[in-house]
Amino acid sequence: MVHAPLAADRVAVSQTLESVFMIPQEHRSKIPDRIQKRLADLQSEIDEIVATARCKFLISGSSKTGAGDLMSEYERAQSVAFVTRYDNLPEDMKTHLVEHEGRWMISNLWVLRHVLNDFRPLIHNQHDAVHYNHVHRTWFKMLQRADYKDGIMIRVRDENERDITTVYSQSLVENKQAISAVVNRLDFGYLYNGVLQHSDPLHFG
């Protein structure tokens, strides 16, 4: 038996439809209660994951960075590749749900597949040089170096030219921890290997 959501659930569903899912206005009144409840549950799960990630941030404040231009070939290639990929990621991608002859489906699945694959080297492929763990490791080393002979050094100063490299380094660690808190909660193995690419039976069931 499917029960209609309570009034509070209706509000949550309405906010979910606006913030995460793109549903044509003419379809919204037709959405079955079970699908509305599922969308609200998904939004609650997303909110909980984001809240967990935000708990990783302990340091606040802004800073400006200054760095030399002498980078190793690996560092330069990694930086260019990461920035190129990251700067071209969509900032507001919504899932479009539509109803057709009584069946509900994702109308922009083809677009979502391409977007998810754009994210893949950054958050899932741990052997890729642009995976966020490798990028963090490269730049964290630059912040921690004490001798130019070991490679490029980065020092961070605030608006008053005070050295805040230690504080910034901790902030960088917190950012990585926040990303990990989100990524580790999501089933990317199933998504990438079971659906988008290989249809690996190990990721079904």
C-alpha positions as CSV (number, residue, x, y, z in Angstrom):
1,M,0.0,0.0,0.0
2,V,1.3,3.5,-0.9
3,H,0.5,6.2,1.5
4,A,0.3,9.9,0.5
5,P,3.1,12.1,2.0
6,L,2.3,14.3,4.9
7,A,2.1,18.1,4.5
8,A,5.7,18.5,5.6
9,D,6.7,15.9,3.1
10,R,4.9,17.8,0.3
11,V,7.0,20.9,1.1
12,A,10.2,18.8,1.0
13,V,9.1,17.2,-2.3
14,S,8.4,20.6,-3.8
15,Q,11.8,21.9,-2.8
16,T,13.4,18.7,-4.1
17,L,11.7,19.1,-7.5
18,E,13.0,22.7,-7.8
19,S,16.6,22.1,-6.5
20,V,17.7,18.7,-7.9
21,F,15.2,17.5,-10.5
22,M,13.9,19.4,-13.5
23,I,10.3,18.3,-14.1
24,P,8.0,20.0,-16.7
25,Q,5.2,21.8,-15.0
26,E,2.5,19.9,-16.8
27,H,4.0,16.6,-15.4
28,R,4.2,17.6,-11.7
29,S,0.6,17.0,-10.8
30,K,0.8,13.5,-12.3
31,I,3.8,12.3,-10.3
32,P,2.7,9.3,-8.2
33,D,3.1,9.7,-4.4
34,R,5.6,6.8,-4.3
35,I,7.9,8.7,-6.7
36,Q,7.5,12.0,-4.9
37,K,8.4,10.2,-1.6
38,R,11.5,8.6,-3.2
39,L,12.6,12.0,-4.5
40,A,12.2,13.6,-1.1
41,D,14.2,10.7,0.4
42,L,17.0,11.2,-2.1
43,Q,17.2,14.9,-1.3
44,S,17.4,14.1,2.5
45,E,20.2,11.7,1.8
46,I,22.0,14.3,-0.3
47,D,21.5,17.0,2.4
48,E,22.9,14.6,5.1
49,I,26.0,13.8,3.0
50,V,26.7,17.5,2.3
51,A,26.3,18.3,6.0
52,T,28.8,15.6,6.9
53,A,31.3,17.1,4.4
54,R,30.8,20.6,5.8
55,C,31.8,19.3,9.3
56,K,35.3,18.8,7.9
57,F,35.8,22.6,7.5
58,L,37.2,24.1,10.7
59,I,39.3,27.0,9.2
60,S,37.7,30.1,7.7
61,G,39.1,33.1,6.0
62,S,40.4,34.0,2.6
63,S,43.9,34.1,1.3
64,K,45.9,34.8,-1.9
65,T,48.6,32.6,-3.2
66,G,51.9,33.2,-4.8
67,A,53.9,30.6,-6.6
68,G,57.0,30.3,-8.8
69,D,56.7,29.2,-12.4
70,L,59.3,26.4,-12.2
71,M,57.3,23.2,-12.1
72,S,58.3,19.6,-13.0
73,E,56.8,18.2,-16.2
74,Y,54.5,16.0,-14.2
75,E,53.3,19.0,-12.0
76,R,52.7,21.2,-15.1
77,A,50.9,18.5,-17.0
78,Q,48.8,17.5,-14.0
79,S,47.9,21.2,-13.3
80,V,46.9,22.0,-16.9
81,A,44.9,18.8,-17.2
82,F,43.1,19.3,-13.9
83,V,42.3,22.9,-14.4
84,T,41.1,22.2,-18.0
85,R,38.7,19.5,-16.8
86,Y,37.6,21.2,-13.6
87,D,36.9,24.6,-15.2
88,N,34.6,23.0,-17.8
89,L,32.5,20.9,-15.4
90,P,28.8,22.0,-15.4
91,E,27.9,23.9,-12.2
92,D,24.2,23.2,-12.2
93,M,23.2,19.9,-13.8
94,K,19.6,18.7,-13.1
95,T,17.9,15.4,-13.7
96,H,15.0,15.9,-16.1
97,L,12.0,13.6,-15.2
98,V,9.1,13.2,-17.6
99,E,6.0,11.0,-17.8
100,H,5.2,9.1,-21.1
101,E,2.2,6.9,-21.3
102,G,2.2,6.2,-17.6
103,R,5.9,5.5,-17.3
104,W,8.4,7.8,-15.7
105,M,11.9,8.2,-17.1
106,I,15.0,10.4,-17.2
107,S,14.8,12.4,-20.4
108,N,18.3,13.7,-20.3
109,L,20.1,10.5,-19.4
110,W,22.5,10.8,-22.4
111,V,23.7,14.2,-21.1
112,L,24.0,12.9,-17.6
113,R,26.2,10.0,-18.8
114,H,28.6,12.5,-20.4
115,V,28.7,14.7,-17.3
116,L,29.3,11.7,-15.0
117,N,32.2,10.5,-17.2
118,D,33.7,14.0,-17.1
119,F,33.8,13.7,-13.3
120,R,35.2,10.2,-13.4
121,P,39.0,10.9,-13.6
122,L,38.6,13.6,-10.9
123,I,36.8,11.6,-8.2
124,H,36.8,7.9,-9.2
125,N,39.9,6.8,-11.2
126,Q,42.5,6.7,-8.5
127,H,45.3,5.9,-10.9
128,D,44.6,9.1,-12.9
129,A,47.0,12.0,-12.3
130,V,44.1,14.4,-12.0
131,H,42.3,12.4,-9.3
132,Y,41.7,14.8,-6.4
133,N,44.0,12.8,-4.1
134,H,47.0,13.1,-6.4
135,V,46.4,16.8,-7.0
136,H,46.1,17.4,-3.3
137,R,49.4,15.5,-2.7
138,T,51.3,17.5,-5.3
139,W,50.3,20.9,-4.0
140,F,50.5,20.0,-0.4
141,K,54.1,19.0,-1.0
142,M,54.8,22.4,-2.5
143,L,53.4,24.1,0.6
144,Q,55.5,21.9,3.0
145,R,58.9,22.2,1.2
146,A,61.6,24.1,2.9
147,D,64.3,24.0,0.2
148,Y,64.0,25.2,-3.4
149,K,66.4,22.4,-4.4
150,D,63.5,19.9,-3.7
151,G,61.2,21.6,-6.2
152,I,58.8,24.5,-6.4
153,M,57.8,26.0,-3.1
154,I,54.5,27.8,-2.3
155,R,54.0,30.3,0.5
156,V,50.6,31.8,1.3
157,R,50.2,35.3,2.6
158,D,47.1,37.1,3.8
159,E,46.0,40.7,2.8
160,N,48.5,42.0,5.4
161,E,51.4,39.9,3.9
162,R,51.5,37.7,7.0
163,D,52.6,34.1,6.2
164,I,49.6,31.8,6.7
165,T,51.0,28.8,4.9
166,T,50.4,26.5,7.9
167,V,46.7,27.6,8.2
168,Y,46.2,27.3,4.4
169,S,47.7,23.8,4.4
170,Q,45.3,22.7,7.1
171,S,42.5,24.2,5.0
172,L,43.6,22.2,2.0
173,V,43.5,19.1,4.1
174,E,40.0,19.9,5.3
175,N,38.9,20.4,1.7
176,K,40.2,16.9,0.7
177,Q,38.6,15.4,3.7
178,A,35.3,17.0,2.8
179,I,35.5,15.7,-0.8
180,S,36.3,12.2,0.5
181,A,33.4,12.4,3.0
182,V,31.1,12.9,0.0
183,V,32.7,10.5,-2.5
184,N,33.1,7.6,0.0
185,R,29.3,7.8,0.7
186,L,28.3,7.4,-2.9
187,D,28.3,4.1,-4.9
188,F,30.5,5.2,-7.8
189,G,31.7,1.6,-8.4
190,Y,28.2,0.6,-9.2
191,L,27.5,3.7,-11.2
192,Y,30.6,3.7,-13.3
193,N,31.4,0.0,-13.7
194,G,27.9,-1.4,-13.4
195,V,25.9,1.1,-15.5
196,L,27.9,3.5,-17.5
197,Q,30.7,1.4,-18.8
198,H,31.4,-2.2,-18.3
199,S,28.1,-3.7,-17.0
200,D,30.2,-5.6,-14.5
201,P,27.9,-8.2,-12.8
202,L,29.8,-7.8,-9.5
203,H,28.2,-4.4,-9.1
204,F,24.6,-5.7,-9.5
205,G,22.5,-7.5,-7.0
